[in-house]
Amino acid sequence: MEEDYIRLIFGLKLKQIRTEHELSLAALAKLTGLSKSYLNEIENGKKYPKPDKIVLLSQKLSVPYDQLVSLKLDKSLAPVGNVLQSKILKEIPLDLFGVQEADLISIVAKSPNKVNTFISTLQRIAEKYNFKQKDFYAASLRSYQEENFNYFEANENAVNDFVQTHQLDLTHFNHANILENILRDKLGYTLVEEQYDFSNKLQGIGAVFVPSSSTLVLSHKLSEAQRNFIFAKELAYSFLHIKDRILVHPSIEDNNFDHVLNDFKASYFAGALIIPSTKIKQQLNQLFAHESFDAMLFNDIINSFNASPEVFYQRLTSILPREFGIKELFFLGLSHQPGTETFTVTKELHFGQQQTPRAYAANENYCGRWVARKVLENLERSNAQHEFDLQISNFSEDDKTYLVISSATKEPFKDGFNAGFSIGLLINNQLKKKLNFLDDPKIRKQSVGLSCERCSIEQCNERRAAPTWLNSIEINQERKRLVASIQNKYKG
């Protein structure tokens, strides 16, 4: 992007100087003897003039040569230059979203002042909400997943190729030692178990890969399901020939977007390997055919795979849209520290333009009627390994109703915290045809909000804060009505 950047900066500066001199392109062409089309290409960042042409422009516009060729922008265009020169545009594979670098450069070149205002606004918003580069990466990845309904044919095919290469039987594939043997025997990995202390600064680290010696250092606290997933991710990095990768499981630092994207590809591969689409599709068909929801069968399905509930629920977001045509859904991850009232949304996906429920940057109290919160609260009281529940939730804000299924477990890499995972399926005519148990009277029905601050439900025992956000809207509407009445009274 360096050459493009240099051309664009020159073009932006030339256009700015021409505008300050109140010259049209035609007028500048007449003044310099250069063609209008040539000058237009310079301003749009498509061409960089030769030194003699720069001298000519410098003389005719009365601007020092050094100022024209300098990459330093004045205050009004500095934010544009910062973004164009930043790592973000270099690192994010724009083609994932159907965007070409030339398109972005053309947009900036045509309306630099508007782009500058837009970028400055984004920067202020990011500063206000402490929005970091890794948050930008995460948001970009989430958009990529949502755009594709979290189903990626190339990765699914790669898993099938891997299975055939190693002659695996996925119908009975639930032991970590199978993957461990492939890592050791086929790829020459050395596996080491370390008893490092989760209570110190190493908390949150499950495994570390050392490329120079092909050594995978594992925490002694990993469950078999966690080991299974880490082994599957390592196999994915190798089988997919991914070199630019994160070396820590789970990721603690994302140096660039390629790391984030490659980590996702490896995780997707691991999930598809551990939870094969054919097997889970058969099991879900059996579950959906029942007239009443069979909780025992659902838990048996989860337990039939050597995978954590998080991996299982994530896999559902790929299988349900692709294999069952259920595309109106959301996935939500929550974190909770027992003994506190703080519930944090850690992960979310929204398919089919459904944006409820969603995370908020402000410190709002997520609705206590969410089944996602209830299973975490139940886990805190019971101290069990796994809590599960479901309910039909009607979100009062937009009057959308979902079947929401939730699980809660101990945080695998964070002592003293619990994690909850939910999948919500929008109840519409299509879903009613797919799931026979939706009319099961045993399924609890509940009106829910997004957060206490935004909730209009009255006489709610779970309320933790006043509906301040809604109150502010009502006050503003009342003010508008008052202003309208005054205007009407004195309109003459």
N, C-alpha and C positions, 0 to 999 in steps of 0.2 A: 504493500500500500504506500510505500515511501514516495515513489515517483508520482503516483496519483495525488498524494497529499501535497507535494511541492507544486504541482500544476494547479491544484485547486486553490491553494493559498494565494498564489500569484493572481489567479483569476478573481478571487474574492476582493483582493486589494485593488486591482485595476477597476473593477466595477464600482467599488466604494469611492475611489478617487474621481472616476468619471461622473458619478452621481453628484458628488460634492461640487464639481465644476458645472453642474447642470447641463451636461452634454448627453445627447442621445448617441446611440451606436453609430448612426449615420453621420452625425456631426463629428464624432471622434475619427471616423473613417476619412472624412473630408479633411480634417485637420492634419492627420498623419500620413495620408496617402495609402494606408493599409485598407484592405477590403473589409466590408462590414461582416461578412461571413467568417473571415479569419479572426477578427476581434471577438466575435460571438463565441467561437470555439475556445479562444483563450479564456474568456470570462467563465465559461462553463467547465473549465478544467480539463479540456480535451487536448489542448496543445500548449506547449511552453515556448515562448518566442526566443529566437536566437539573440545573442548579445547586441547586434546592431539594431534590432527592432526594439529591444529594451531601452537602448540609448535614445532612440527616436521618441518613444513614449515618454521617457523621462524629460526630454527637452520640451516637447509640446505641452505636457501637463505640468511643467515646472515642479517636478518632484525628484529629489535626489535618487540617483541610480541605486545606491545602497539600500535606500528605503523600499524601493520596488522589489528587489530581490531578497530582502530579508524575510525570514519565516516568522518574524515576530508580528503579531496582530495587535491592533489597538484594542482598547477596553471593550468597545462595542461588539467586536467579533472574537474576542479571546475565548469565551466558552465554546464556540464552534470549533476553534482550533484545538482546544484541549480534548474534545471528544474525538475529533478526527485523528488526533495523534495518540489517543489512548489505546490501551491493549484490548479494550472491549471489542472494538470493531475489527481488530486483527484476529482475535481469538474465537469469536462466535462464528460458527459455520452458517453464514447467512443463507446458503442454499437450502438448508433444512426447512426454511420458511418461504422458499421461493423468491428470495430477494438477492439481487446482484449488487456488488459493491458500486458498480457504475450507476445504478438506480439511486443509491443514497447520495452519491457525489453530485448527481444531476439535481436532486431535490435541494441540497444545500446550496448549490451554485445559483439556482433560480431564485430562491427566497432566503438569503442568508439572515436577514433581520428577523424574519418570522421563526426560522429554525433556532436562531440565537435565543429568542424569547422563550421558545418551547424548552430548549435545553436548560436555560437558567431556571425555569419553573420546576423542571424535574430535579435539578440540583437542590433547590430550596426544599422541595418535598422530601427528598432523600435525607437531607440534613435534619429536618424536623423529626422524622421518624427513624433516624439512625439507620438508614437503609444502606447496607454495605455492598461491596462488589459481589460477594458470595450470594447475597440475597437476589441480586440481579441475575446471576447464573441460575439459581434455583427457579426463579420465576420464568426464565427463558425455557428451561428444561420442562417445567410443568406445562407451559403452552404447547411445546412440541408433543408431549404425551397426550394432551387433551385433543389436539388437532387430529391425532391418529387413533383416538380411542384406546390408547395404550396398547395397541396390537401392532407388532412389527414382524412381518412375514419373513424377512431375511434372517432374523434371529431365531424364529421358530424353525426355519429350514436348517439353520446351522446346528441347532440342537438335534434334529433328526439325523443329520450327517454324523454328528458326534456319536450318537447312539449306535448307528450302523458301523462306524469305524471301530468302536470298542465292543460291539456285539452285546449291548446291554438289554435286559428285559425290563422295560419301564413299568410293567404291570405289577412287579414285585420289588420295585427299586426304592428302598427306604433305609439303606444302611450307609452311614458315612464311610465305613471302611472300604467300600467299593471305590469311591472317589479317591480316598487316601491312597489306595494301592496304585491307581493310575498315576497320581502325582509322583509317588515314589519310583515306581517301576518304569513308567513310560516317559516321564518328564524329568527324572533325576532330582526331584525335590528332596531336601532334608527337612524333616518336621521336628521341631523342638517345642517342648512345653515348658513355660516359665511360670513360676508362682509369684509374679509381681503383684504388688498391693493395689487393689482397686480404690483404696481410700485416699491415696496420695494423688499426685499430679498425673499419674498414668491411668486414672479412672477414665473409662470410656473406650479404652483400647482393647480390642478382642484379639487382634493378630497383626503382625508386622512382617512384610515380605522384604528380604534382603537379596536384590537381584544379583550382586556379584558372586554369591555362593548358592543361589537358588534355595535359600533357607526360609522357611515359613515358621516364625516364632508365634506360638499360640498361648493364650491365657489358659491357666489351669481351671478357670471357672466357667469355661464354655460348656454349654449343653451339647448333646449330640446333634440336635437340630441346627444349632449355631455353627458347629464345626462343619456340618454337612453343607451349609450355605457358603461358608468361607471357602471350602474345598472346591465347590462348584464354580465360584467366582474366579478362583485361580485357574481352573481348567478353561474357563471362558476367555480369560486374557490370553492364554496360550493358543487355544483353538481358533480364536478370532484374530490372532496375530496383532494384538494391541500392545504397543511398546510404551506409548505415552500414557502412563497410568498412575493412579494413587496407590501408595504402598502400604497404607494402613486400613485395617478393617475395624469398625466403620470409619469413613473419612473424617478426619479432624481438620483438614485444610484443603481448600480447592484453589490451586495456583492459577488455573485458567479454565476456560469453558470446555476445552478438550478433555481435561481430567474429569469434569462433571459428567460429560456426555459418555465417555468411555466407561466410567464407573457404573452409569445407568445401564449401558449395553451389557456389561458383565453381570450385573444384578438381574437384568431381565433374562439373560441366558440361564443363570442359575435357577431362577424361579421356574422357568419353562422345563428345565431338566428335572428338577425335584418334583414338580407338580405337572405331569404330562397332560396335555389338553384332552386327549382321548379318554383317559381315565376319569378326570374330573367332570368331563361332560356327561359321561354315563351316570356318575354318582348324583350330579345335580338334576338330571332328568328324573331319577328315582325320587329325589327329595321333592321336586316340583309337582310330581304326579299325585302326591298324597292330598287328601281332603283337609287334613289338619297338619299344622306344622309339627314335624317330628324333631324335637330338640336333640334327642339321643342320636338320631341318624346324622344330624348336622355335625355334632361333636365327633361322631365316628369318622365322618368324612375328613374333618380337620386332622384327626389323629392318624388317619391312614397314610398320611404323608409325613416324612421326616422333615417338617418345616415348622417355623414359628407361625403364630397367628398373623403376624404382620405380613409375612411372605404369602400366606394363604389368601388374605384379603386383597393384597396387591394383585395376586394372580387372578382373582375374581374380576378385577377391573379390566383385564385383558380378555377373559373367556366369555363373560356375559354379553358384551357388545358384539363380539365376533361370532360366537356359536349360537347365541339365543336371540340376537337382535335387540337386546335390552341396552339401549344407548343413552337413556335419560337416567343418569346415576351420579352419585358423588362418593368419594372416598375421603375419610377423615382420620387423622392421627392425633391423639391427645396425650399430653404428659401431665402427670400429677404427683406432687410430693405429699404423701400422707401426713395428716395433721395440719394441712393448710387448706385454704379455700381457692388456691390458685390452680386453674386448669389452662394449659397452654396448647393451642393448635400448632402441631409440629409439621404436619403434612396434609395436603389436600389436593384433590383432583375433582374437576367438574366437567361432566360430559353433557352434550346436547344443550349447551348454553344455560344449564341449571347452576345457579350461583348460591343456592341456599343449602345448608349453612356455610358460612365462610369465616375465615380468620379476620380479626381486626388488629390493627397496629396499636390502637389505644388500649389502655388498661381497663377493658370492660369485663363484666361478669357474664360468662357464657351461661346460657339458660340451664337452670338446674333440672329441667324436665327432659333434657337430652338423655336418651338411653346410653349414649357414650359416657356421660358423666356418672350415671347410675351404676354402671358396671365397675367403674373405677372406685366409686364409694363402697360398693359391695365387696370389692377385693380388699379394700382397706380394713373393713370390718371382719371379714372372714379369714384373711391372711392365707387364702388358697393360692394355688399355682395359676389357676385360670378361671375367670368368671365370664359368663356368657348370658346375653339376653337379647330380646328384640321387641319392637313396638311399632305401631303405625303412628307416625308423627305428622300432624298437620301444622305447618309453619304459618302462623297467623299473619306475618308480614306480607307474604305474597300468595297465601291460600294455596300452597302446594302441599300434597300429601305423599309421604314416602313410607315404604317398608324399610325400617332401619335395623340392621343386624350388627351387634357389637360384641367385642371380646376385650378383656383386660388381663394383662399379665405383669409380672415384674419387669422393670426395665432391664434388658439383658446386659447393657454396658454402663449402667449408671446406678450405683447403689443408692438406696433410699428413695427411689422414684418408681412409679408404675406407669405403664403405657397402655393406652386403649386404641382400638382400631375399629372403624365402622364402615359399612357400605350401605348407602341409601338408594333404594330403587323407586323412582317416581311411579306412583300408582295411576295408571291410565288404562284405557281399554286393552292396549297391547299386553301390558303386564298381567292383567286379569286373565287373559287367554293363556299365558305362559305358566302362571303359578296358581294351582288349584286351591291352595290353602289360604288365600287372601281373605276369605270370609270366615276363617276360623274364629269363633267367639272368644277363644282363650287368648288370642293376641291382644295385648293391651293397646288401647287407642288413647292418644294424648295430644292436646293442643300445646304447642311449644313455640318459643320465641327464638330469636338469635342471641340477644344478650338482654340482661335486665334493663339496661339503659335504653334499649330500642323496642321494648316489649309493651304491647297494649293490653295484655291479659290482666284482668283485674282479680283481686282476691287470690293471689298466687302465694301459696305457702313457701315456695322455693325462692321467692324473690330475695335478692341480696342487695339491690340498689334501686333507687328511684328511676323512673323512665325519663331521665333528663334529656336524652336526645329527642324523644317524641315531644316532650314538653316544649323544647325550643322551637320545634316545627309548628306546634299549635300556637305559640306566642307570635311567631312570625306571620302566620296566616291571619291571626286576629288583627295584627297591625295593618296588614294589607287591606282587610275589610274596612278598618277604620279610615285609612287613607282614601279608599274608594268612596266611602260615604261622604267624606269632607269634599272631595272633588265633585261628587254628584250634587251636593248642596249648593256649591258656589260656581257651578259651571256656567251660569249666566244664560 
